[in-house]
């Protein structure tokens, strides 16, 4: 599942938009340059299939569709947030190590 979600490079962007209360696909496409409606719909569909997002369709004309993060999705996103923090920590430590090396030396 994680591999498929990360296969869609827009999933993390979608989670960010939802956290900013941007719930409608049209708003999402307008908010992100380079994101097409087709790619967004594929990404949203996959996230709904995995239970990360819930699709709500309102009986209006024209139909209104909104997405929200499910309880499972909140747990999943918390894990992703922790992975991001870990990556930032690794990057910070790596940067500090490389700055402390004498010029011309190599880290093993």
Helices and strands as residue ranges (DSSP letters): H 2-7, H 11-19, H 25-31, H 37-49, E 53-58, E 64-69, H 71-100
